Amino acid sequence: MAEESDAHYLTTGEVAARLDVKPATVYAYVSRGLLTKVADSDRRGSRFREDEVARLARSRRPGTGHRGTVEDITTEVSLLDRDELFYRGHNVADLVAAYRVDSVANLLWSGELSAPPTQFAAPPEMLAATRAAVAVLPAQARLTDRMRVAVAVAGALDPLRFDLSPQGVRRVAGILLAVEVDALVETPKSTGNLAERLWPALTDRPAHVHLLDTTLTLLADHGLAVSTVAARVAASARVHPYGAVEAALGALDSQYHGNASTLAYRFLADAIADPVGAVSERLRLGGGLPGFGHLVYQRVDPRAELLLGMLRSIPAASAALHAVDTIMARVGEPLAALPNVDLALAVLMHAFDMRPDAGEAIFAVARTIGWIAHTLEEYTEPPMRFRPVGTPPSR
C-alpha cells in the first residue's frame, strides 16, 4: 500500500488546474464517484490521490473542441456533498427556510437570489391551444403525458423558440412552467405561486401551498440525473429549450427515474395496512423496498429528511408516517436504513389523497426548473460528440 504523504496527493486547486476545470467541478466529480476526497488532517481542505486524478485526466478527450463522455460535463447548478445538497453554493435546507420556489428558480437560472421572483406565464392564445390539445387525450392519460403534449404544442406555437440567449431561454422557462401546470387544471390561474396553481391538479383537498412549494424546491435539481443528461445532450446540439425539456420528460418516464415515486406510493399503500407484511411480500418477490436507499447519499437523503420533518406536523400524514417508522424500527439496516425523497413524496400523496401519479407530476414540474438551468449552462459549452468504440469484425 502506498504511503499517504503529500507527495502522492493534490489539493483541490491543484486538481482543478490539472483537469482544467473549476474547483466546484472537482467536487462534482466526487459526487459522481469519479474522484475520492480525503480529509486533510493537517490543514483545512481536502486532498485527492494523484494517480486517481491522472486516470481521470487520461479519460478526458483534450484538444478536440468537443466533449466525448458524460464525465466531461461540468456544472455549477447543483452539488451533492457529504449528504448535503447545494444549489449554486447555497444549501437547499437554507433555501427552503427563506425562499419560495419562484426565487430558487431565479437562482438556478441566473445565479441571483436578490432579483424579483420569476413570473410563470404563457400567452393566452398559447395556453388555450395547449389546453385544447391536452383535452383530446383519454381520461386515463397520466399528468406527465399531458405535460409532454402541452410542451410540444407550446414549442410549435412559439416563433422565437430558437432565441437561445439567456434572456430568451428565461422567457421560454416561464412559458414552459405555466403550460405544464395550467394545462392540467380545469380552471387555471394565470397568476400566483407555482405550488398554488399546481395543487388543484393533484387533489381536491385544501391546499398546503408552503408544503408543496418546499417540495418543488427540494426536487428542482440533483446533479446529472438521466433526464438532466438528456436535456443537456439535446441542448448541446442547440435544440431549443422546449425540445430540451421534451427530451428530459421522455427520459423521466422510466422505471429507474421519474416513476420511482409511484412505486413508493403503491408500496406505502400496502404498508399502511400491514407494514411488516408489505415488507415480507416485497422480499418474497425478490425486490428491494421502494422508497428506501440511495446511490449517492450514505446516511441521510437531506430532501427526505426535510420533507418528512414537515409532514410530521400534518395529522393526515400520521398513518403513512407510522408505517414508515414501523418499517425502520422492525426491519432496519440495510433494507430500510435510509428513507429517500420518493418515500417522502409517497407520504405526501397519501396524506392528502392525491392521485396515484401526482408524485411524477410534482417531480416533473420541479425538475423542469433544473433542466432549464442545465440547458442555459449547456448553451455556453462546446458541443458534445460521442465516439463509439467499435468491435473489429471477426475474420
C-alpha positions in Angstrom: 0.0 0.0 0.0 1.4 3.4 -1.0 2.4 5.8 1.8 -0.2 8.5 2.4 2.0 11.6 2.1 1.5 15.0 0.4 3.9 13.8 -2.4 1.1 11.5 -3.6 -1.9 13.8 -3.1 -3.1 17.0 -4.7 -5.1 19.9 -3.2 -8.5 20.9 -4.7 -6.8 23.8 -6.5 -4.1 21.6 -8.0 -6.7 19.1 -9.2 -8.7 21.9 -10.8 -5.6 23.1 -12.6 -4.6 19.6 -13.7 -8.0 18.9 -15.2 -8.6 22.5 -16.4 -11.9 22.8 -14.6 -13.3 25.0 -11.8 -12.9 23.9 -8.1 -16.7 23.3 -8.0 -16.4 20.8 -10.8 -13.8 18.8 -8.8 -16.4 18.3 -6.1 -19.0 17.4 -8.7 -16.6 14.6 -9.8 -16.5 13.5 -6.1 -20.3 13.3 -6.0 -20.3 11.2 -9.2 -17.8 8.8 -7.8 -15.0 9.8 -10.2 -12.7 11.1 -7.5 -12.2 10.2 -3.9 -11.9 13.0 -1.4 -9.6 12.5 1.6 -9.9 14.8 4.6 -6.7 16.7 5.3 -5.7 16.2 9.0 -3.1 18.9 9.0 -4.9 21.8 7.4 -8.3 22.8 6.2 -9.5 21.4 2.8 -9.3 18.1 1.0 -6.8 16.1 -0.8 -7.1 13.7 -3.8 -4.9 10.8 -4.9 -2.6 11.9 -7.7 -2.9 8.6 -9.6 -6.7 8.8 -9.5 -6.6 12.3 -10.9 -4.2 11.2 -13.6 -6.6 8.4 -14.6 -9.5 10.8 -14.8 -7.3 13.2 -16.9 -6.4 10.4 -19.3 -10.1 9.5 -19.8 -10.9 13.0 -21.0 -10.6 14.0 -24.6 -8.4 17.1 -24.7 -7.8 19.1 -27.8 -10.9 18.1 -29.8 -13.0 21.1 -29.0 -15.8 18.6 -28.1 -16.8 16.6 -25.1 -16.9 12.8 -25.5 -18.2 11.4 -22.3 -20.8 12.2 -19.6 -17.9 12.7 -17.2 -16.8 15.7 -19.3 -20.0 17.6 -18.4 -19.2 20.2 -15.8 -21.9 22.1 -13.9 -22.3 24.7 -11.2 -26.1 24.2 -10.9 -26.1 21.8 -8.0 -23.6 19.8 -5.9 -24.1 16.7 -3.7 -21.5 16.6 -1.0 -21.4 14.8 2.4 -25.1 14.0 2.4 -26.0 17.6 1.6 -27.5 19.2 -1.5 -26.4 22.6 -2.7 -27.9 24.9 -5.5 -25.2 27.2 -6.8 -23.4 27.1 -3.5 -26.5 27.5 -1.3 -27.5 24.7 1.0 -31.0 23.6 0.0 -32.0 23.4 3.6 -31.3 27.2 4.0 -33.1 28.0 0.7 -36.4 26.3 1.7 -36.4 28.1 5.0 -36.2 31.5 3.4 -37.3 31.5 -0.2 -40.2 30.3 -2.4 -39.6 28.1 -5.4 -40.1 31.1 -7.7 -36.9 32.8 -6.2 -35.0 29.5 -6.2 -35.8 29.2 -9.9 -34.2 32.6 -10.4 -31.1 31.5 -8.5 -30.7 28.4 -10.7 -31.2 30.3 -13.9 -29.3 33.5 -13.2 -27.3 32.9 -10.1 -29.1 35.7 -8.3 -31.4 35.4 -5.3 -31.9 39.1 -4.8 -33.8 39.6 -8.1 -37.6 39.6 -8.2 -39.1 36.1 -8.2 -39.7 34.7 -11.6 -43.2 35.0 -13.1 -44.6 32.0 -14.8 -47.0 32.9 -17.6 -47.9 31.9 -21.2 -49.7 34.0 -23.8 -53.4 33.4 -23.6 -53.7 32.0 -27.1 -50.9 29.6 -26.5 -52.4 28.4 -23.2 -55.8 27.9 -24.9 -54.1 25.8 -27.7 -52.2 23.6 -25.2 -55.3 23.0 -23.1 -57.3 22.1 -26.3 -54.6 19.6 -27.3 -54.5 18.1 -23.8 -58.3 17.8 -23.7 -58.1 15.3 -26.6 -56.2 12.8 -24.5 -58.1 9.9 -23.0 -59.1 10.1 -19.3 -56.5 7.5 -18.3 -53.7 9.7 -19.6 -51.3 10.5 -16.8 -50.4 14.0 -15.8 -46.9 13.7 -17.2 -48.5 12.6 -20.6 -50.5 15.8 -20.6 -47.4 17.8 -19.8 -45.5 16.4 -22.7 -48.3 17.3 -25.1 -48.5 20.8 -23.6 -44.8 21.4 -24.0 -44.7 20.1 -27.6 -47.7 22.3 -28.6 -46.3 25.4 -26.9 -43.0 24.9 -28.7 -44.7 24.7 -32.1 -46.5 27.9 -31.4 -43.5 30.0 -30.3 -41.9 31.7 -33.3 -39.0 32.8 -31.1 -38.2 29.4 -29.7 -34.7 29.4 -31.2 -33.7 32.5 -29.3 -31.0 30.8 -27.2 -29.8 33.9 -25.4 -30.1 33.8 -21.6 -33.0 36.3 -21.8 -34.7 34.2 -24.5 -34.3 31.0 -22.5 -35.6 32.5 -19.3 -38.7 33.8 -21.3 -39.4 30.3 -22.5 -38.8 28.9 -19.0 -41.7 31.0 -17.7 -43.9 29.8 -20.5 -42.9 26.1 -20.0 -43.8 26.0 -16.3 -47.0 27.9 -17.0 -48.3 25.5 -19.6 -47.1 22.4 -17.7 -49.2 23.4 -14.7 -52.1 25.4 -16.2 -52.9 22.7 -18.8 -53.6 20.2 -16.0 -56.3 22.0 -14.1 -59.9 22.7 -15.0 -59.7 26.4 -14.2 -56.2 27.7 -14.5 -54.9 30.7 -12.6 -52.8 33.0 -14.7 -51.0 34.4 -11.7 -50.0 33.2 -8.3 -47.4 30.9 -6.7 -46.5 27.9 -8.8 -47.4 25.5 -6.0 -50.8 27.2 -5.6 -51.5 26.7 -9.3 -50.4 23.1 -9.3 -52.2 21.8 -6.2 -55.7 21.5 -7.8 -54.3 19.1 -10.4 -53.2 16.8 -7.7 -56.1 16.6 -5.2 -59.3 18.3 -4.1 -58.2 18.5 -0.5 -57.5 22.0 0.9 -54.2 23.3 -0.3 -51.0 23.3 1.8 -49.1 25.7 -0.5 -46.0 26.1 1.6 -45.5 22.3 1.8 -45.8 21.8 -1.9 -43.6 24.9 -2.6 -40.9 23.3 -0.4 -41.3 20.0 -2.2 -40.8 21.7 -5.6 -37.6 23.4 -4.3 -36.2 20.2 -2.9 -36.7 18.4 -6.3 -35.6 21.2 -8.6 -32.2 19.7 -9.4 -30.0 16.8 -8.3 -26.8 16.6 -10.3 -26.6 14.7 -13.6 -29.7 12.5 -13.3 -30.6 10.7 -16.6 -33.3 13.2 -17.5 -30.9 16.1 -17.0 -28.3 14.4 -19.2 -31.0 14.0 -21.8 -31.7 17.7 -21.7 -28.0 18.6 -21.9 -27.4 16.3 -24.8 -30.3 18.0 -26.7 -29.1 21.4 -25.7 -25.6 20.6 -26.8 -27.0 20.2 -30.4 -28.6 23.7 -29.8 -32.1 22.3 -29.7 -34.5 25.0 -28.5 -35.5 24.9 -24.8 -38.9 23.3 -25.5 -37.1 20.4 -27.2 -34.6 20.1 -24.4 -37.4 19.8 -21.9 -39.3 17.3 -24.2 -36.1 15.1 -24.2 -35.9 15.3 -20.4 -39.6 14.4 -20.0 -39.1 11.4 -22.2 -36.2 10.2 -20.1 -38.1 10.9 -16.9 -40.9 8.5 -17.9 -38.9 5.4 -16.9 -38.7 2.7 -14.3 -35.5 3.8 -12.8 -36.1 7.6 -12.6 -39.4 9.5 -12.6 -41.7 6.6 -11.8 -39.9 5.8 -8.5 -42.4 7.8 -6.5 -45.3 5.8 -7.9 -43.6 2.5 -6.8 -43.1 4.0 -3.4 -46.7 5.2 -3.3 -48.1 1.7 -4.1 -45.7 0.0 -1.6 -46.7 2.5 1.1 -50.4 1.8 0.5 -49.8 -1.8 1.4 -47.5 -0.8 4.3 -50.2 1.4 5.9 -52.4 -1.6 6.2 -49.6 -4.0 7.3 -46.1 -2.6 7.5 -44.2 -5.9 8.1 -46.5 -7.8 5.8 -45.7 -5.4 2.9 -42.0 -5.8 3.5 -42.3 -9.5 3.6 -44.1 -9.6 0.3 -41.5 -7.4 -1.3 -38.7 -9.7 -0.1 -40.6 -12.8 -1.2 -40.9 -11.4 -4.7 -37.2 -10.6 -4.8 -37.3 -6.8 -4.9 -35.9 -4.1 -2.7 -38.1 -1.8 -0.7 -39.3 1.1 -2.8 -38.5 4.5 -1.2 -35.5 3.2 0.7 -31.8 3.6 -0.1 -29.9 5.8 -2.4 -26.9 5.5 -4.8 -25.2 8.7 -3.6 -26.3 9.5 -0.1 -24.7 7.4 2.6 -26.6 8.2 5.8 -29.5 10.5 5.0 -31.3 11.9 2.0 -31.5 15.6 3.0 -34.5 16.2 0.8 -36.4 13.4 2.5 -35.3 14.5 6.0 -36.7 18.0 5.4 -40.0 16.9 3.8 -40.7 14.1 6.3 -39.9 16.5 9.1 -42.5 19.0 7.8 -45.1 16.2 7.3 -44.9 15.1 11.0 -46.8 18.3 11.8 -49.7 17.2 9.5 -52.2 15.0 11.3 -53.4 13.5 8.0 -49.8 12.1 7.4 -49.8 10.1 10.7 -50.9 6.7 9.2 -48.2 6.8 6.5 -45.5 8.0 8.8 -46.4 5.3 11.3 -45.9 2.7 8.6 -42.5 4.2 7.7 -41.4 4.3 11.4 -42.5 0.7 11.9 -40.6 -0.5 8.9 -37.5 1.3 10.0 -37.8 0.0 13.6 -38.6 -3.6 12.7 -36.5 -4.1 9.6 -33.7 -1.6 10.0 -30.4 -1.8 8.2 -29.6 -2.4 5.4 -33.0 -2.7 3.8 -34.7 0.3 5.5 -31.9 2.4 6.8 -32.3 5.4 4.5 -35.7 6.8 3.5 -35.3 8.7 0.3 -37.3 11.5 -1.3 -39.5 9.2 -3.3 -40.8 7.8 0.0 -41.3 11.3 1.3 -43.3 12.1 -1.8 -45.4 9.0 -1.3 -46.2 10.1 2.3 -47.3 13.5 1.0 -49.5 11.8 -1.6 -51.2 9.6 0.9 -51.6 12.4 3.5 -53.7 14.5 1.0 -55.4 11.7 -1.0 -53.5 12.8 -4.1 -54.0 10.9 -7.4 -51.5 8.0 -7.8 -49.4 9.8 -10.5 -49.2 13.0 -8.5 -45.6 12.3 -7.4 -44.4 12.0 -11.0 -46.1 15.3 -11.9 -44.6 17.1 -8.9 -41.2 15.7 -9.8 -41.5 16.8 -13.5 -42.7 20.3 -12.7 -39.9 20.8 -10.2 -37.2 19.3 -12.3 -38.1 21.5 -15.3 -36.6 24.3 -13.3 -33.3 22.4 -13.1 -33.5 21.3 -16.8 -33.7 24.9 -17.8 -30.7 25.8 -15.7 -28.7 23.0 -17.3 -29.9 24.0 -20.7 -28.7 27.5 -20.1 -25.3 26.2 -19.0 -25.0 23.8 -21.9 -25.6 26.5 -24.5 -22.3 28.1 -23.3 -20.3 24.8 -23.7 -18.6 23.2 -26.7 -20.9 20.6 -28.4 -20.7 17.0 -27.3 -19.5 14.4 -29.8 -19.7 10.8 -28.6 -17.2 8.5 -30.2 -18.3 4.8 -30.2 -15.7 2.2 -29.6 -16.2 -0.3 -32.4 -15.6 -4.1 -32.3 -13.4 -5.3 -35.1 -15.1 -7.7 -37.5 -14.3 -11.4 -37.0 -12.2 -13.0 -39.7 
